[in-house]
């Protein structure tokens, strides 16, 4: 359980959590954060969230997102999970920086388009097994505990498709409900497209909001979607020895693996290798130096503390120096050993760090062997902290011990916490007046659900013009659905005259004239050649 010093040190804990934030060329929590992964969006982890399930005592929810900046109108292929990758959520319960529980997803395409069409759907889609849905995906979930072989928990489970628009998918909430499942034993699962839950104004990179805090108030990620994987499991499946009372602290991070050898339009070969990694938000973007970003995505947490260049960026962060030059605010003294505790050990009095509190380090687990503990970067969560009745977006900084950096909830305002951190709020326990308004983006543009999987429905309509909203703005009233989820009815398209029936509008959204010319040219060339036998897939629709 939490010791009393945590409450007293609450402001200091969160204020320093991300003081390593600094200018970088990449954007968002982990959106295109390193050169190599920027060219492989389907494998790019964007965010990890972990929190005690508010409506289901004794269960923890973990959410990991991939594929940054999904423009809703990005057809005709839209945004499937990669079928040649493995997506993982990893949990370390004993502090050795190696996973004690691994949840691994692999995806399979069910593509009926063949050579007959390039459309994602050829009519309104009213269910996941609707014959008008020409492209769909399913997944297999495997799990491994304590290093034992992987065991298949479910196969051919449904994936929520990309949200094409109101004409193609008139009731997307129904598709979301059909793709949210529960297994024997209590696990709840979801995989599919969702609104990007991260909210912030990224003009912070323009020399700290224009040099005079004038560039604030715009949610950079509003309107964009991500591919989301969510899982809800009982505490006993992730706590050391299955006992969350004795061992409540866990570490979480997500990874993506691809085969060592990949051939375009051909099979992948060889063992899988890690190509992306994410634990705490913003670490690879603004803490890890540019020359190590690709390497950081490929290494495992047990290697972190052995890389001096990374450790130095934590103990001597860049952003305070930038603020001092622009705003003449004195940077906090270095070395920042408090950040080492936040990022690498968790908050504990047992590591000799400056924060005199026990919150979320695995060293606080009663059955952990301190000799095997390894400092490492991961998102840490204490499962026994009570769910906040009125969550505060600033988390522990506002005295809400369930918020970041004790796990991460969808509503935690990471960027505002970061800006306060670099200005010394960790030492004073008070917000810096000049930056009290933060980036003026205090909530997501779409309201989160109150039940699993919590993430808002994906957006529809173009980001760069008037768009239809997938859900009401935060704080607005939403109509309940039969499944108990919150949602909102589809709005009228921006231009009703431009919408064609049966999903035909997708043709023009993809550049229909150019596509038609290409097909006619291909037909003419084939007429001049001797025809060869062709096969078409008769694979039936996979039903879950």
C-alpha positions in Angstrom: 0.0 0.0 0.0 1.0 3.7 -0.4 2.9 5.2 2.5 2.0 8.6 3.9 5.0 10.4 2.4 3.5 10.0 -1.1 0.6 12.4 -0.4 3.1 15.0 0.9 5.4 14.6 -2.1 2.6 14.4 -4.6 3.3 17.6 -6.3 7.0 16.9 -6.6 6.4 13.4 -8.0 4.5 14.4 -11.1 6.1 17.7 -11.7 9.5 16.1 -12.4 8.1 13.1 -14.3 8.8 14.5 -17.7 11.2 17.3 -17.1 13.4 15.7 -19.8 11.1 17.0 -22.4 12.9 19.0 -25.1 12.6 20.2 -28.6 12.7 17.5 -31.3 11.7 17.1 -34.9 9.1 14.4 -34.2 5.6 15.0 -32.9 3.2 13.6 -30.2 3.7 11.0 -27.6 5.5 8.6 -29.9 4.3 9.6 -33.3 7.1 9.1 -35.9 9.7 9.6 -33.2 12.7 7.9 -34.9 14.0 7.9 -38.5 13.5 4.2 -39.3 10.1 3.7 -37.7 8.7 6.9 -39.4 8.7 4.9 -42.6 6.8 2.0 -41.1 3.7 3.5 -39.5 1.9 0.1 -39.1 4.6 -0.9 -36.7 5.0 2.5 -35.0 3.8 2.5 -31.3 2.2 5.9 -30.5 1.1 5.6 -26.8 0.7 3.2 -23.9 -1.9 3.6 -21.2 -2.3 1.5 -18.1 -4.8 2.0 -15.3 -7.0 0.2 -12.8 -10.4 -0.4 -14.4 -12.8 2.1 -12.8 -15.9 0.1 -13.4 -14.4 -3.4 -12.7 -12.6 -3.8 -9.4 -9.6 -6.1 -9.4 -8.9 -5.7 -13.1 -6.3 -3.6 -14.9 -6.7 -2.2 -18.4 -3.8 -1.8 -20.8 -4.1 0.1 -24.1 -1.5 0.4 -26.8 -1.8 2.3 -30.0 -0.1 2.2 -33.4 -0.1 3.9 -36.8 0.0 7.7 -36.1 -1.9 10.4 -38.0 -4.5 8.2 -39.6 -6.4 10.7 -41.8 -10.0 9.4 -41.8 -10.4 9.9 -45.6 -7.1 8.0 -46.3 -8.5 5.4 -48.7 -8.8 3.1 -50.6 -6.6 0.8 -48.4 -7.1 2.8 -45.1 -5.3 1.4 -42.1 -5.0 -2.3 -41.3 -2.7 -3.8 -38.7 0.3 -5.3 -40.4 -0.2 -9.0 -41.1 3.5 -9.7 -41.0 4.2 -8.2 -37.6 3.7 -9.2 -33.9 2.2 -6.6 -31.5 3.1 -7.0 -27.8 2.2 -5.6 -24.4 4.8 -6.6 -21.9 4.6 -6.6 -18.1 7.5 -6.8 -15.6 6.4 -7.6 -12.0 9.7 -8.4 -10.3 11.9 -5.5 -11.5 14.5 -7.4 -13.5 13.5 -5.4 -16.6 12.4 -8.5 -18.4 8.7 -9.4 -19.2 7.0 -11.8 -16.8 3.7 -11.6 -18.7 3.5 -11.1 -22.5 0.4 -10.6 -24.5 1.0 -11.0 -28.3 -1.3 -10.2 -31.2 -0.9 -11.3 -34.8 -3.3 -10.3 -37.5 -4.7 -12.0 -40.7 -6.3 -10.4 -43.7 -9.6 -11.6 -45.2 -9.6 -9.8 -48.5 -12.4 -10.5 -51.0 -11.5 -7.7 -53.5 -9.1 -9.7 -55.7 -9.0 -8.3 -59.2 -12.6 -7.1 -59.2 -12.4 -3.9 -57.3 -10.3 -1.5 -55.2 -13.1 -0.6 -52.9 -12.9 -1.4 -49.1 -16.7 -1.9 -49.2 -19.2 -2.0 -52.0 -22.3 -1.0 -50.0 -23.4 0.0 -46.5 -21.8 -2.2 -43.8 -24.2 -3.0 -41.0 -22.2 -5.8 -39.2 -18.7 -7.3 -39.2 -19.9 -10.2 -41.4 -21.7 -8.0 -43.9 -21.0 -9.2 -47.4 -20.5 -5.5 -48.4 -17.3 -5.4 -46.2 -14.8 -6.6 -48.7 -11.7 -6.3 -46.5 -11.6 -7.3 -42.9 -9.0 -8.5 -40.4 -9.0 -11.1 -37.6 -6.4 -11.6 -34.9 -4.9 -14.3 -32.7 -3.9 -13.5 -29.1 -1.2 -15.5 -27.4 0.1 -15.2 -23.9 3.2 -16.2 -22.0 3.8 -16.1 -18.3 7.1 -16.5 -16.5 9.0 -17.3 -19.6 6.9 -20.3 -20.5 5.9 -21.1 -24.1 3.1 -19.0 -25.7 -0.4 -20.3 -25.4 -3.2 -19.3 -27.8 -6.0 -17.6 -26.0 -8.2 -16.8 -28.9 -8.0 -17.1 -32.7 -10.0 -15.5 -35.6 -11.2 -12.8 -33.2 -12.8 -9.8 -35.0 -11.1 -6.5 -35.7 -13.1 -3.3 -35.9 -12.6 -1.9 -39.4 -11.4 1.5 -40.4 -14.3 3.9 -40.3 -15.0 4.9 -43.9 -17.9 7.3 -43.4 -21.6 7.7 -42.7 -22.7 6.3 -46.1 -20.5 3.2 -45.8 -20.9 2.5 -42.0 -24.2 4.1 -40.8 -23.9 2.6 -37.3 -20.2 2.3 -36.4 -20.9 1.9 -32.7 -22.5 -1.5 -33.6 -19.2 -2.5 -35.3 -17.3 -1.4 -32.2 -19.6 -3.5 -29.9 -19.2 -6.6 -32.1 -15.4 -6.4 -32.0 -15.3 -6.0 -28.1 -15.3 -9.5 -26.7 -14.8 -11.3 -23.4 -13.0 -14.6 -23.0 -13.7 -17.4 -20.5 -11.8 -16.4 -17.4 -12.8 -12.7 -17.6 -10.3 -11.2 -20.1 -11.8 -8.4 -22.3 -10.3 -7.6 -25.6 -10.6 -5.0 -28.4 -8.6 -4.4 -31.5 -9.5 -1.8 -34.2 -9.5 1.8 -35.1 -10.1 4.5 -32.6 -9.8 8.3 -32.1 -6.3 9.2 -31.1 -6.7 9.8 -27.4 -3.6 11.9 -27.0 -4.3 15.6 -26.7 -1.9 18.6 -26.8 -0.7 21.6 -28.8 2.5 20.6 -30.5 3.5 24.1 -31.3 5.7 23.8 -28.2 8.4 22.8 -30.7 8.2 26.2 -32.4 10.6 27.6 -29.8 8.2 27.0 -26.9 4.9 28.2 -28.3 6.3 31.1 -30.4 8.6 32.5 -27.7 5.8 34.4 -26.1 3.2 31.7 -25.4 1.0 33.0 -28.2 0.8 29.7 -30.1 -1.5 27.7 -27.8 -5.0 26.3 -27.8 -5.0 24.0 -30.8 -5.2 20.2 -30.4 -2.8 19.1 -33.0 -4.1 15.5 -33.0 -7.8 16.4 -33.2 -9.5 14.5 -36.0 -6.8 11.9 -36.4 -7.2 8.2 -35.6 -4.9 5.3 -34.5 -5.1 1.6 -34.4 -5.8 0.5 -30.9 -5.3 -2.7 -28.9 -6.9 -2.9 -25.5 -6.9 -5.8 -22.9 -8.4 -6.0 -19.5 -7.1 -8.8 -17.2 -7.4 -9.5 -13.4 -4.6 -8.3 -11.2 -3.5 -11.9 -10.5 -2.4 -12.3 -14.1 0.2 -9.6 -13.9 1.1 -9.2 -10.2 4.2 -11.1 -8.9 3.1 -14.5 -7.6 -0.4 -13.6 -8.5 -0.7 -11.6 -5.3 -1.4 -7.9 -5.9 -1.7 -7.1 -2.2 1.9 -8.2 -1.5 3.3 -7.2 -4.9 1.1 -4.4 -6.4 3.7 -2.7 -8.6 4.2 -3.6 -12.3 5.9 -2.1 -15.3 4.3 -2.0 -18.7 5.7 -1.3 -22.2 4.6 -2.2 -25.8 6.7 -3.4 -28.7 6.4 -4.3 -32.3 8.3 -7.2 -33.9 8.9 -7.9 -37.6 10.7 -10.7 -39.4 14.4 -10.2 -40.0 14.0 -10.4 -43.7 11.1 -8.7 -45.5 10.4 -8.8 -49.3 7.9 -6.4 -50.9 4.8 -8.4 -51.9 6.5 -11.6 -50.7 6.8 -13.7 -47.6 8.7 -12.6 -44.6 11.5 -14.9 -43.4 13.5 -15.3 -40.2 13.0 -14.8 -36.6 11.2 -11.6 -35.5 13.2 -8.6 -34.2 12.0 -5.6 -32.2 11.5 -2.5 -34.3 9.5 -0.3 -32.0 9.1 0.3 -28.3 7.1 2.5 -26.0 6.7 2.8 -22.2 6.5 6.3 -20.7 5.3 9.0 -23.1 7.7 11.4 -24.8 10.9 9.5 -23.9 12.2 8.6 -27.3 11.1 11.9 -28.8 12.6 14.3 -26.4 14.9 12.5 -24.0 16.8 10.1 -26.2 19.2 11.9 -28.5 18.7 11.7 -32.3 21.7 9.4 -32.9 20.2 6.8 -30.5 16.5 6.9 -31.4 16.6 3.9 -33.8 18.7 1.9 -31.4 16.3 2.7 -28.5 13.5 1.2 -30.5 15.4 -2.0 -30.9 16.7 -2.7 -27.4 15.0 -4.3 -24.4 14.5 -2.4 -21.1 17.2 -4.4 -19.3 19.8 -2.6 -21.5 18.7 1.0 -20.7 20.8 1.7 -17.7 24.0 0.6 -19.5 23.8 3.3 -22.1 25.5 6.4 -20.7 24.3 8.8 -23.4 20.6 8.0 -22.6 21.2 8.3 -18.8 22.9 11.7 -19.3 19.9 13.0 -21.2 17.8 12.2 -18.2 20.1 13.7 -15.6 20.8 16.8 -17.7 17.7 17.5 -19.8 17.7 19.9 -22.7 14.4 21.8 -22.3 15.2 23.7 -19.0 18.2 25.2 -20.8 16.0 26.3 -23.8 13.5 27.9 -21.5 16.2 29.7 -19.7 17.5 31.2 -22.9 14.0 32.2 -24.2 12.3 33.3 -21.0 15.3 33.9 -18.6 13.9 31.5 -16.1 16.7 29.8 -14.2 17.0 26.1 -15.0 16.9 23.6 -12.1 20.3 22.4 -10.9 21.7 19.2 -12.3 22.2 16.2 -12.0 18.4 15.5 -12.1 18.5 12.3 -10.0 14.8 12.7 -9.5 14.3 12.0 -13.2 16.3 8.8 -12.8 13.8 7.7 -10.2 10.9 8.6 -12.4 12.1 7.0 -15.5 14.4 4.2 -14.5 13.6 2.9 -11.0 10.0 4.0 -10.2 9.3 6.1 -7.1 10.7 4.4 -4.0 12.7 5.1 -0.9 14.6 1.9 -1.5 16.7 3.2 -4.4 18.2 6.2 -2.5 16.6 8.7 -4.8 15.6 12.3 -3.8 11.8 11.6 -3.8 11.1 10.3 -0.3 8.0 8.3 -1.1 7.0 4.8 -2.0 4.6 4.7 -5.0 5.1 2.5 -7.9 8.6 0.8 -8.0 8.8 -3.0 -8.2 11.3 -2.6 -5.4 8.3 -1.9 -3.1 6.9 -5.4 -3.9 7.5 -7.7 -0.8 8.7 -10.7 -2.9 11.2 -8.9 -5.1 14.8 -9.8 -4.8 16.6 -6.4 -4.7 19.8 -8.0 -6.1 18.0 -8.8 -9.4 16.5 -5.3 -9.8 17.5 -3.5 -12.9 16.9 0.2 -13.6 14.9 0.5 -16.9 12.5 2.7 -18.7 8.8 1.6 -18.5 5.4 2.9 -17.4 5.0 1.8 -13.8 1.6 1.3 -12.0 0.6 0.5 -8.4 -2.5 -1.6 -8.7 -3.7 -0.9 -5.1 -4.1 2.9 -5.4 -7.8 3.5 -5.1 -9.6 4.7 -8.3 -10.1 8.5 -8.1 -13.8 9.5 -7.8 -13.0 12.8 -9.6 -9.8 12.3 -11.7 -7.7 15.3 -12.1 -5.9 15.9 -15.5 -2.7 16.8 -13.7 -2.5 13.5 -11.8 -0.3 13.4 -8.8 0.6 17.1 -9.3 -2.9 17.8 -8.2 -2.9 15.2 -5.4 -4.5 12.5 -7.6 -2.3 9.6 -6.9 -3.9 7.4 -9.5 -2.7 9.7 -12.3 0.6 9.8 -14.3 3.3 8.9 -13.5 1.5 6.1 -11.6 0.4 4.5 -14.8 -1.3 6.7 -17.4 -5.0 7.3 -17.8 -6.6 8.5 -21.1 -7.4 11.9 -19.4 -4.0 12.6 -18.0 -2.6 15.9 -19.4 1.0 14.9 -20.0 2.2 18.0 -21.8 1.0 20.5 -19.2 2.7 18.4 -16.5 5.9 18.5 -18.5 6.0 22.3 -18.9 5.4 22.8 -15.2 8.2 20.3 -14.4 11.0 22.1 -16.2 10.1 25.3 -14.4 10.8 24.0 -10.9 7.3 23.0 -9.8 8.9 19.8 -8.4 10.8 21.8 -5.8 8.1 24.3 -4.9 5.0 22.1 -5.1 3.3 25.1 -6.9 2.4 25.7 -10.5 4.5 28.3 -12.3 2.2 31.3 -12.7 3.6 32.3 -16.2 2.8 28.8 -17.5 -0.3 28.0 -15.4 -2.5 27.9 -18.5 -0.3 25.3 -20.2 -1.0 24.7 -23.8 -4.7 25.4 -23.3 -5.6 21.9 -24.5 -7.0 20.3 -21.4 -9.0 17.4 -22.7 -9.4 15.2 -25.7 -11.6 16.5 -28.6 -13.8 13.4 -28.2 -15.3 12.1 -25.0 -13.9 8.8 -23.7 -16.2 5.9 -22.9 -17.0 5.0 -19.3 -16.6 1.2 -19.9 -14.1 -1.0 -21.8 -12.4 -0.2 -24.2 -12.8 3.4 -23.2 -11.2 4.9 -26.3 -13.5 7.2 -28.4 -14.9 6.0 -31.7 -12.7 6.9 -34.7 -13.2 10.2 -36.4 -14.8 10.5 -39.9 -14.4 13.2 -42.4 -11.3 15.1 -43.6 -9.0 16.6 -41.0 -8.2 19.6 -43.2 -11.8 20.7 -43.7 -15.2 20.7 -41.9 -15.5 17.1 -40.6 -18.1 14.9 -39.0 -17.3 14.1 -35.4 -17.1 10.5 -34.2 -18.2 11.5 -30.7 -19.4 14.5 -28.9 -16.7 16.9 -27.4 -15.6 16.2 -23.9 -18.3 17.0 -21.5 -21.2 16.7 -23.9 -24.1 14.3 -23.4 -24.0 11.2 -25.4 -26.7 8.7 -26.2 -26.3 5.3 -24.5 -26.2 2.2 -26.7 -27.5 -1.2 -26.1 -24.1 -2.5 -25.1 -23.7 0.2 -22.4 -21.1 2.2 -24.4 -21.3 5.9 -25.0 -21.5 7.2 -28.6 -23.1 9.7 -30.8 -25.3 9.5 -33.9 -23.6 10.1 -37.2 -23.8 13.7 -38.4 -24.8 14.8 -41.9 -21.8 15.0 -44.3 -20.2 18.3 -45.0 -21.7 18.3 -48.4 -24.7 16.0 -48.9 -24.6 16.4 -52.6 -21.1 15.0 -52.8 -22.0 11.8 -51.1 -22.7 8.9 -53.4 -24.8 5.8 -52.4 -23.3 2.4 -51.6 -19.9 3.7 -50.7 -19.2 4.9 -54.2 -17.8 8.1 -52.9 -14.7 6.2 -52.0 -13.8 6.0 -55.7 -13.6 9.7 -56.1 -11.8 10.2 -52.7 -9.1 7.9 -54.1 -8.7 9.7 -57.4 -11.2 7.8 -59.5 -10.2 9.2 -62.9 -6.6 8.2 -62.5 -7.6 4.7 -61.2 -9.9 4.3 -64.2 -7.1 5.1 -66.7 -4.7 2.7 -65.0 -7.3 -0.1 -65.2 -8.0 0.6 -68.9 -4.3 0.6 -69.7 -3.8 -2.7 -67.8 -6.8 -4.2 -69.7 -5.4 -3.2 -73.1 -2.0 -4.6 -72.3 -3.5 -7.9 -71.1 -5.5 -8.1 -74.4 -2.3 -8.0 -76.3 -0.8 -10.8 -74.4 -1.8 -14.5 -74.2 -4.0 -14.8 -71.1 -2.7 -16.9 -68.2 -4.7 -18.8 -65.7 -5.8 -16.7 -62.7 -7.1 -17.8 -59.4 -9.5 -16.0 -57.1 -10.0 -16.4 -53.5 -13.1 -18.3 -52.4 -12.2 -18.0 -48.8 -15.4 -17.7 -46.8 -16.0 -14.9 -44.4 -14.4 -15.8 -41.0 -17.0 -15.5 -38.3 -16.1 -15.2 -34.7 
